Amino acid sequence: MYLPPDPILDSIDEGVFTVGPDWRISSFNRAAERITGVKREEALGRLCSEVFRASICEHSCALRRTWETGKPVVNATAYILRAGGERIPIRLSTALLRDASGAVTGGVETFQDLSRVEELRKELASRYTFEDIVGRSPAMQRLFETLPWIAASSSTVLIEGASGTGKELFARAIHNLSPRGKKRFVAVNCGALPDTLLESELFGYKAGAFTDARRDKPGRFALADGGTILLDEIGDVSPAMQTRLLRVLQERVIEPLGAVEPVKIDVRVIAATNKDLAALVREGKFREDLYYRIRVIHLRLPPLRERREDIPLLVERIVAWLNRLQGRNIAGVSEAALARLMEHDYPGNVRELENILEQAFVLCRGDWIELHHLPPELRPPAEPSAGEGLNLKAAERRLILAALDRHKGNRTQAARELGIDPSTLYRKLKALESERKIS
């Protein structure tokens, strides 16, 4: 039996769901929809373990423990996997439901999203790891596998990728996972400053080095001593600055402006660029010796169009972030809007996706971002006819078949990549086979 929506429960910020003796969900409030990413209509009647995928479900289900002992669980911590695979930290409590005679008729679980608390904790500690980088596509998984090994070394790293692919986030993750993680991470945008300013910014200066130099100023290399420096957009630096950087990498010393003696430094260098440095070397615009100095370890970050499997997960993460930032409670993106987002090529990569969703937030006054909330260039010019364009089922079919192809038909490995249970993948494949027979 399903309980009708309760206006009071729908108005609170905590997720609430109830189950009957068969462990099937009988009620599901609006906050539960938002936190889990599952709509009420989809949750009702399903086993709670299928919908509320918590880290304690399999081995230590809090609600089952309450059912067996009669004792409530209060403020236990766990994490759940949202519908798109995103990991959300929660705090939960459980209790039994009884009728007028005192007989147990079911159970209730309340839970609170702790994502904002976790974000604040990380902001205070200024620590980010590869777990904060969203991606379950094969290209991203390969990067995740190598990242801890790269972090453990002291070698110089070159990160290449288009603007908006998260180069600085990867650099921060490498630093924070490394033995230097407790020291400073210093980022410098080399393309934003002319040579004269970049030189003093990187190497610092001594008092009296020039007219306005009234006191010593340490450069970014000195500030990063013992830690890591990110030389972002290194492909934009001049030949003269390339020469100076080469000496720093070769001799591990810097010369502040006006200094008499060079200063030794212990800094790990990570360079990043949105340009093809190998092509610049061939054209004579970038020093070959510097190129090989910074390219000891090479990471290429794929553009978003090459990892479309990550788009639903990114959308969930961005929507959650915008909800916290703007104090909103938007549940997510509609199927039609998500299908359109899956089609787009994103020349601006993840940053463009963030901007698209931020604009949609401004226009959306309801619970779900719909197709008409997206920017005009992403909306269809007219209502598509039947079979025209890519709907969500077609996008899902494409992702499933691509995953199976990559894993040579191995359903278990394909399901793991897609972030779903193998039984769910089997059910979806049966549905796809039925659609083919009907058509």
C-alpha positions in Angstrom: 0.0 0.0 0.0 1.3 3.4 -1.0 0.8 6.4 1.3 -0.3 9.7 -0.4 2.3 12.5 -0.5 2.4 14.4 2.8 2.7 18.2 2.4 4.5 18.5 5.7 7.0 15.8 4.9 7.5 17.4 1.4 8.3 20.7 3.0 11.3 19.5 5.1 14.9 19.3 4.0 15.5 15.8 5.2 14.8 12.7 3.1 12.1 10.4 4.5 10.9 7.1 3.2 8.8 4.3 4.7 8.7 0.6 4.0 6.2 -2.2 4.8 7.0 -5.7 6.1 8.0 -6.7 2.5 10.7 -4.0 2.5 9.1 -2.2 -0.4 8.9 1.6 -0.3 5.4 2.9 0.6 6.2 6.6 0.8 9.0 8.8 -0.5 9.2 12.6 0.2 10.5 15.3 -2.1 13.8 15.7 -0.3 14.4 11.9 -0.8 13.8 12.5 -4.5 16.4 15.3 -4.6 19.1 13.5 -2.5 18.8 10.1 -4.2 18.0 11.4 -7.7 15.1 8.9 -7.9 11.6 10.2 -8.6 8.8 9.2 -6.2 6.9 7.4 -8.9 9.9 5.2 -9.6 10.7 4.5 -5.9 7.2 3.5 -4.7 6.8 -0.3 -4.7 10.5 -1.1 -5.2 12.8 -2.7 -2.6 14.5 0.0 -0.5 17.9 -1.6 -1.2 17.3 -1.0 -5.0 16.5 2.7 -4.4 18.4 3.7 -1.3 21.8 2.3 -2.3 23.7 3.0 0.9 27.2 1.7 1.9 25.7 -0.1 4.9 22.8 -1.8 3.0 24.5 -5.1 2.3 26.2 -5.8 5.5 24.7 -3.7 8.3 21.3 -2.3 7.2 20.3 0.3 9.8 16.6 -0.2 9.2 16.8 -4.0 9.4 18.8 -3.7 12.6 16.0 -1.5 14.1 13.4 -4.1 12.9 15.3 -6.9 14.6 16.1 -5.2 17.9 13.3 -2.7 18.2 15.9 0.0 18.9 16.1 3.1 16.7 19.4 4.1 15.0 20.2 7.7 15.5 22.6 9.8 13.4 24.6 7.0 11.8 26.8 8.1 8.9 27.1 6.4 5.6 27.1 7.3 1.9 24.6 6.5 -0.9 25.1 6.1 -4.6 22.7 8.4 -6.5 20.9 7.3 -9.6 23.8 8.5 -11.8 26.5 6.9 -9.6 27.6 10.0 -7.6 28.7 9.2 -4.0 26.8 11.3 -1.4 27.7 11.4 2.3 24.6 11.2 4.6 23.5 11.1 8.2 20.6 8.7 8.9 18.2 7.7 11.6 15.6 4.8 11.7 12.5 3.9 13.7 9.6 1.4 13.6 6.0 2.2 12.6 3.3 0.7 14.7 -0.5 0.7 14.5 -2.9 1.6 17.3 -2.5 -1.8 19.0 1.3 -1.5 19.0 2.0 -4.1 16.2 4.8 -3.3 13.9 3.5 -2.3 10.4 6.7 -1.0 8.8 9.8 1.2 9.3 10.8 4.7 8.5 14.2 6.1 7.7 15.2 9.8 7.6 18.5 10.9 6.1 20.3 14.2 5.6 22.7 15.2 2.7 26.1 16.0 4.2 27.7 17.0 0.9 27.8 20.7 1.8 29.4 19.8 5.2 32.0 17.7 3.3 32.7 20.5 0.8 33.2 23.0 3.6 35.6 20.6 5.4 37.6 20.2 2.2 37.6 24.0 1.6 38.9 24.6 5.1 41.6 22.0 4.6 42.2 23.1 1.0 42.5 19.4 0.0 41.2 17.8 -3.1 41.8 14.3 -4.3 41.1 12.4 -7.5 37.8 11.3 -5.8 36.6 14.9 -6.5 37.2 14.5 -10.2 34.1 13.2 -11.8 34.4 10.4 -14.4 33.6 6.8 -15.0 34.5 6.6 -18.7 37.4 4.3 -19.7 39.6 7.4 -20.4 39.1 8.9 -17.0 39.4 5.5 -15.2 42.8 5.0 -16.8 43.9 8.4 -15.5 42.5 7.5 -12.0 44.5 4.3 -12.0 47.8 6.1 -12.7 47.3 9.2 -10.5 48.4 7.7 -7.2 51.6 6.4 -8.8 52.3 9.7 -10.4 51.7 11.5 -7.1 54.1 9.2 -5.2 57.0 10.2 -7.5 58.8 13.5 -7.6 59.0 13.7 -11.4 57.9 16.8 -13.4 54.5 16.4 -15.0 53.0 17.9 -18.2 49.2 18.0 -18.3 47.8 18.7 -21.8 44.1 19.3 -22.4 41.6 21.8 -23.8 40.4 24.7 -21.7 37.8 23.6 -19.2 39.0 20.0 -18.9 40.1 20.3 -15.3 43.9 20.6 -15.6 44.3 22.5 -12.3 42.1 20.1 -10.5 44.3 17.2 -11.6 47.4 19.1 -10.6 45.9 19.8 -7.1 45.0 16.1 -6.8 48.6 15.0 -7.7 49.9 17.5 -5.1 47.5 16.5 -2.3 48.1 12.7 -2.9 51.9 13.2 -2.8 54.4 13.3 0.1 54.4 17.1 -0.5 50.7 17.4 0.2 51.2 19.2 3.5 53.2 21.9 1.9 52.0 24.7 -0.4 50.4 24.3 -3.8 51.0 27.4 -5.9 49.4 28.0 -9.3 50.6 30.6 -11.8 48.9 31.5 -15.0 51.9 32.1 -17.2 49.8 33.3 -20.2 48.1 36.1 -18.2 51.2 38.2 -17.5 53.9 39.9 -19.7 57.5 38.8 -19.3 58.6 41.5 -16.9 55.7 40.9 -14.5 55.9 37.1 -14.9 59.6 37.2 -14.0 59.1 39.0 -10.7 56.0 36.9 -10.0 57.9 33.6 -10.4 61.3 34.5 -9.0 60.7 37.5 -6.7 63.0 40.5 -6.2 65.2 42.1 -3.7 64.7 45.6 -2.2 66.2 48.2 -4.5 66.1 46.0 -7.6 64.1 48.7 -9.2 62.5 52.1 -8.3 59.4 50.8 -6.4 61.1 47.8 -4.8 61.2 49.0 -1.2 61.3 45.5 0.3 62.1 42.0 -0.6 59.3 40.1 -2.3 59.5 36.2 -2.5 58.5 34.8 -5.8 56.1 31.9 -6.4 58.9 29.3 -6.7 60.1 30.4 -3.2 56.6 30.3 -1.8 56.2 26.7 -3.1 59.5 25.5 -1.6 58.9 22.0 -0.3 55.6 21.8 -2.2 54.3 22.0 -5.8 54.1 24.8 -8.4 51.7 24.7 -11.3 52.9 26.6 -14.4 49.6 26.9 -16.2 49.4 27.8 -19.9 53.2 27.2 -20.2 52.8 27.2 -24.0 52.3 30.9 -24.0 55.6 32.0 -22.4 58.2 33.8 -24.4 61.5 32.3 -25.6 63.4 34.4 -23.0 61.3 33.1 -20.2 61.6 29.5 -21.5 65.4 29.9 -21.1 65.0 31.0 -17.5 62.6 28.2 -16.7 65.0 25.6 -18.3 67.7 26.7 -15.9 65.4 26.4 -12.9 64.5 22.8 -13.9 68.1 21.8 -14.6 69.8 23.4 -11.6 67.0 23.7 -9.1 67.9 27.3 -8.3 66.2 30.7 -8.8 67.7 34.2 -9.1 65.4 36.9 -7.7 65.8 40.3 -9.4 68.6 42.2 -7.8 70.0 39.1 -6.0 73.7 38.5 -6.0 73.6 34.7 -5.4 71.2 32.1 -6.7 68.8 30.5 -4.2 68.3 26.8 -4.0 64.7 25.5 -4.1 63.0 22.2 -3.6 59.8 22.3 -5.7 57.9 19.8 -7.8 56.9 21.4 -11.1 53.6 20.6 -12.9 53.1 22.3 -16.2 49.8 22.6 -18.0 48.8 23.8 -21.4 45.8 23.9 -23.8 48.2 23.8 -26.8 50.0 21.1 -28.6 53.5 21.6 -27.3 55.0 19.0 -29.7 53.7 20.9 -32.6 55.1 24.2 -31.2 58.5 22.5 -30.9 58.3 21.4 -34.5 57.5 25.0 -35.5 60.4 26.4 -33.5 58.1 28.2 -31.1 58.9 26.2 -28.0 62.4 25.0 -26.8 62.8 21.3 -27.4 65.1 20.9 -24.4 62.5 22.5 -22.1 59.8 20.4 -23.6 61.5 17.2 -22.7 62.4 18.6 -19.2 58.7 19.2 -18.4 57.4 16.1 -20.2 58.8 13.5 -17.9 55.3 12.3 -17.1 52.6 13.2 -19.7 48.9 13.3 -19.0 46.3 14.1 -21.7 42.9 15.1 -20.4 40.2 14.0 -22.9 37.6 16.6 -24.0 34.0 16.1 -22.8 32.9 15.0 -26.2 35.2 12.0 -25.9 33.7 10.9 -22.6 30.0 11.4 -22.9 29.4 8.6 -20.4 30.5 11.1 -17.7 27.8 13.7 -18.6 25.0 12.4 -16.4 27.3 12.1 -13.5 28.7 15.6 -14.1 25.2 17.0 -14.4 24.3 15.6 -11.0 27.4 17.0 -9.4 26.9 20.4 -10.9 23.2 20.5 -10.0 24.1 19.6 -6.4 26.8 22.3 -6.3 24.4 25.0 -7.7 21.7 24.0 -5.2 24.2 24.6 -2.4 25.5 27.8 -4.0 22.1 29.3 -4.7 20.1 27.9 -1.8 17.8 26.0 -4.3 16.3 22.5 -4.2 16.1 21.6 -7.9 15.8 17.8 -8.1 17.7 17.4 -11.4 17.4 17.4 -15.2 14.5 16.0 -17.1 15.0 13.1 -19.6 14.5 15.3 -22.6 17.0 17.9 -21.3 19.5 15.3 -20.4 19.2 13.7 -23.8 20.0 17.0 -25.4 22.9 17.6 -23.1 24.3 14.2 -24.1 24.2 15.2 -27.8 26.1 18.5 -27.5 29.8 18.5 -28.4 31.0 21.0 -25.7 33.8 23.0 -27.2 34.1 24.6 -23.8 34.2 21.2 -22.1 33.1 20.9 -18.4 33.2 24.7 -17.9 30.7 25.1 -20.7 28.4 22.4 -19.1 28.6 24.3 -15.8 27.6 27.6 -17.6 24.7 25.9 -19.4 23.3 24.5 -16.1 23.8 27.8 -14.2 21.8 29.6 -16.9 19.1 26.9 -16.6 19.0 27.4 -12.9 18.1 31.1 -13.4 15.2 30.2 -15.7 13.9 27.1 -13.8 11.2 27.9 -11.3 10.1 24.3 -10.7 11.7 21.1 -9.4 13.2 19.9 -12.7 15.3 21.6 -15.4 13.4 21.1 -18.7 14.4 21.4 -22.3 13.1 25.0 -22.6 15.4 26.1 -19.7 18.5 25.3 -21.8 20.2 28.0 -23.9 18.6 28.7 -27.2 21.4 27.0 -29.2 20.6 23.7 -27.4 16.9 23.8 -27.9 15.4 22.1 -31.0 14.1 24.7 -33.6 10.8 23.0 -33.6 9.1 19.9 -32.0 10.9 16.9 -33.4 8.9 14.3 -35.3 8.7 10.7 -34.0 12.1 9.0 -34.2 13.9 12.3 -35.0 16.9 13.3 -32.8 18.4 11.4 -29.8 16.1 10.7 -26.9 17.2 9.4 -23.5 16.6 5.7 -24.4 18.7 6.1 -27.6 21.5 7.7 -25.6 21.3 4.9 -23.0 21.4 2.3 -25.8 24.4 4.0 -27.3 26.3 4.0 -24.0 25.4 0.3 -23.2 26.5 -1.0 -26.6 29.7 1.1 -26.5 30.6 -0.3 -23.1 29.9 -3.9 -24.2 32.0 -3.4 -27.3 34.9 -2.0 -25.2 34.7 -5.1 -22.9 34.2 -7.6 -25.7 30.7 -8.5 -24.5 31.6 -9.0 -20.9 28.5 -7.8 -19.1 30.0 -7.7 -15.6 32.8 -5.4 -16.7 30.5 -3.3 -18.8 28.1 -2.9 -15.9 31.0 -1.9 -13.6 32.0 0.8 -16.1 28.5 2.1 -16.4 28.0 2.2 -12.6 25.1 -0.2 -12.6 24.4 -3.6 -11.2 24.9 -6.5 -13.7 21.3 -7.6 -13.2 20.2 -4.0 -14.2 22.3 -4.2 -17.3 20.8 -7.6 -18.1 17.3 -6.2 -17.7 18.1 -3.3 -20.0 19.5 -5.5 -22.6 16.4 -7.7 -22.6 14.3 -4.5 -23.0 16.4 -3.4 -26.0 16.1 -6.9 -27.5 12.3 -6.7 -27.1 12.2 -3.3 -28.8 14.1 -4.7 -31.8 11.6 -7.5 -32.2 8.7 -5.1 -32.0 10.2 -2.7 -34.5 
